[in-house]
Amino acid sequence: MTHRDLTILVIDENAIRASIIEAGLRDAGHRRVSVVHDVHGVGRVIERLQPDVIVIDLENPNRDLLESMFQLSRSVKRPIAMFVDRSDSSMIEAAIDAGVSAYVVDGLRQERVKPILDMAIGRFNAFSRMERELAEARSELADRKVIDRAKGILMKSRGIGEEEAYKLLRTTAMNQNRKIAEIAQSLVLAAGLLEDP
Amino acid sequence: MAAIADITLGYMPLFDSAVLIAAVEKGFAGDEGLSVQLVRETSWANIRDRIAVGHFQAAHMLAPMPIASNLGLTPLSLELVAPFALGLGGNAVTVSRELWGRMFAEGAGPGTDPSANGTALCHVVENRRAAGESPLRFAVVHPFSGHNYELRYWLAACGIDPETHVEIVVVPPPLMADALATGAIDGFCAGEPWNSVAIADGAGRIVTTKASIWRLSPEKVLGVSARFAAENRPALDALLRALYRSSIWCGDSANHEELAALMSGSGHLGLPRERLMPILTGHLALGDGATDAIPEFFVPHAKGATFPWQSHALWFYSQMVRWGHAKHSPAQAERARDTYRPDIYRQALKPISAPMPGANMKVEGALTAAAPVGASEKGLVLGPDGFFDGRIFDPDRLDAYLASQS
C-alpha cells in the first residue's frame, strides 16, 4: 500500500452515531470519508466509491450484501474481506459487543486499519453509554414528577407537610421492598380512579 | 424444575423460523427442561459472528451456511454441525412488472410452471442480449443459500447461464420489494413472506416456486456450534426433541391460524397475519389477480422434513462446486456431507420413537409417488420429490453428477 489517503465508507442508519464516527475519522486525519444512512442502494454506493475500508453497524441488514462481495459481485473490482477474520478473537468480541463490524480491501495492511476499528469500537461504546444515560435521565425525571404528584395528593388528603408526605412514601416503599417511584405511581393511579367524576 | 440448560438461539425474521419460535412459545422447550431465549437478528453474518463469540449456541441457518463454514468459504470459518432440518420448501421467484410484461409476451403464465416460465425468461434474456441491453439483475438473500442455488439451477436448466447472461446480487429479504419497485433489481428469489409482500405492494409477479423447481427440497437447518454439540449433548438432544414436537404442531393445519398469529407478532415478523397464510396453505396470489395452489409449498414436519439428509448436504456441495464456490476433492465432499449429523438426530429422537428412515442418504428426485420407508414402528412417508427437469441426484455417484453439470 502507498501512503495515499484511505477511502472510508461508514454505513449506519443511526445518523447521530454515524456523524460521531465520521468526526473521529476526520480527527484522525482521514479526509476521504463518506457516510450512508439509507439501507437501500448500499451496493451501488460501494460500486461507485470503491472504498478501502467499510465500517458498518451490526443492526444493518446490509452486512450479508457486503459479504457477498467476497465472491459474488463482478461490479466491485477489488475484493473485500472481513477485517477481524482470523485475527485476534478479543477484537472480534469487542467489535460484536460494541455493535460494529469492518471490512477492508484485500491486501490492506492490518496496522493501517486497526486504529480505525479501535476508534469505531470506542465511539460505538461511548454512544451506547450516552444513550443509556439519556434513557436513565429521562426515567429519573419522570420518577421525580410522579413522586411530586404523589406527595401533593398525600399533603392534600392527609393535611400533612411535604417532608412528612415524602417520609410516608419512603417508609411504604421500604416495607414493601419496592421503589419510591413505583409506590408513587400506584398512588397517583389509585387517586385518579377514586376521583369524583 | 430447574432448567437443565440455558440455550440462546438466533433467528432471522423469516417464516421458516416457525419451528424454533413455536418450540419456545408453545412450551415444547420448557417441557424438555430447557430455558431457551430467542434473539431476532438482522443478518446471517450477525448470526455467524454471535455463534463465534458464544452469544448463541445454535441458530436458524440457511442450509448451505454451515457447509460453507466448514469448508472455510466464509469469514471466521466456524466449525458447525446441522443435526436437524427446519422444514422443506417455502421460497419463490418474483420478477418486476416490467420483466413480467416481457415474459408474458414470450408465453409465460398463467401459473408457476418452471419450464414454461423459464423458457419465456430465456427468450427475454436472448432478446436483450441480441439488442445489446444490460443483463437482468436477480437478487438472492445470501451467496450460500438454497435461494441462490435453486435460482441458478432453474436458470441453467432453462438455457440461461447465471454467470454471464444475468447478474446475481445479494439483497436483504425485507428490502427486496423496494429494490424491485425502484428497478434496482429485475427479480429475486426469497423465502416467504417476502414474495407475498412484494405482490401485495404491486411490485411484481411470482413466476415460480422452490417447490416447483425441486419438490420437497431442503431450505433451513438448525446450525449448532460444533463445540457446543460436543460438550452439551444432553441439552442438544433435548432441544432436538422440543423442535421435533414443535414441527408436528407447526405442520398440523388445525394450528395454522394460531401459528400465523404467533409469527405475525411485532417481536417476530411484525407483518399482517394475511401475508403469512400463503406459505401455510400454498395458495399464492401471483399478482394481477392470478393465483396458484402449490402442493407442499412449505412442509415443516411431514415427509421427513426435519431429518438432516446427507444427500441434501451433498447436493448443496455439488452446486457449490458447479458455480465455482468450492473446489472439489473427496475430502471436501466428505466434510460437506458430515456437516449434517443424522447420528445426533437419531439418538436424540429415539426416546420419543420418532419414525426414522433406514438410511442417511437417498437418491434425490427418484420418487415419482409418495412412498412409505423406514424400519421404525411408525411409518414415514417420503416423496414425490422430483426436480422439474427430471434429473436425478444420486449421492453415491457424485463425481458423475458433477461431470454432467459442467
Boltz contact constraints between the chains, C-beta under 6 A:
constraints:
  - contact:
      token1: [A, 40]
      token2: [B, 178]
      max_distance: 6.0
  - contact:
      token1: [A, 58]
      token2: [B, 46]
      max_distance: 6.0
  - contact:
      token1: [A, 59]
      token2: [B, 42]
      max_distance: 6.0
  - contact:
      token1: [A, 61]
      token2: [B, 42]
      max_distance: 6.0
  - contact:
      token1: [A, 61]
      token2: [B, 43]
      max_distance: 6.0
  - contact:
      token1: [A, 61]
      token2: [B, 172]
      max_distance: 6.0
  - contact:
      token1: [A, 63]
      token2: [B, 43]
      max_distance: 6.0
  - contact:
      token1: [A, 63]
      token2: [B, 45]
      max_distance: 6.0
  - contact:
      token1: [A, 64]
      token2: [B, 43]
      max_distance: 6.0
  - contact:
      token1: [A, 64]
      token2: [B, 44]
      max_distance: 6.0
  - contact:
      token1: [A, 64]
      token2: [B, 45]
      max_distance: 6.0
  - contact:
      token1: [A, 64]
      token2: [B, 142]
      max_distance: 6.0
  - contact:
      token1: [A, 64]
      token2: [B, 170]
      max_distance: 6.0
  - contact:
      token1: [A, 65]
      token2: [B, 170]
      max_distance: 6.0
  - contact:
      token1: [A, 67]
      token2: [B, 45]
      max_distance: 6.0
  - contact:
      token1: [A, 68]
      token2: [B, 143]
      max_distance: 6.0
  - contact:
      token1: [A, 68]
      token2: [B, 170]
      max_distance: 6.0
  - contact:
      token1: [A, 71]
      token2: [B, 143]
      max_distance: 6.0
  - contact:
      token1: [A, 72]
      token2: [B, 143]
      max_distance: 6.0
  - contact:
      token1: [A, 82]
      token2: [B, 75]
      max_distance: 6.0
  - contact:
      token1: [A, 85]
      token2: [B, 75]
      max_distance: 6.0
  - contact:
      token1: [A, 93]
      token2: [B, 53]
      max_distance: 6.0
  - contact:
      token1: [A, 96]
      token2: [B, 49]
      max_distance: 6.0
  - contact:
      token1: [A, 96]
      token2: [B, 53]
      max_distance: 6.0
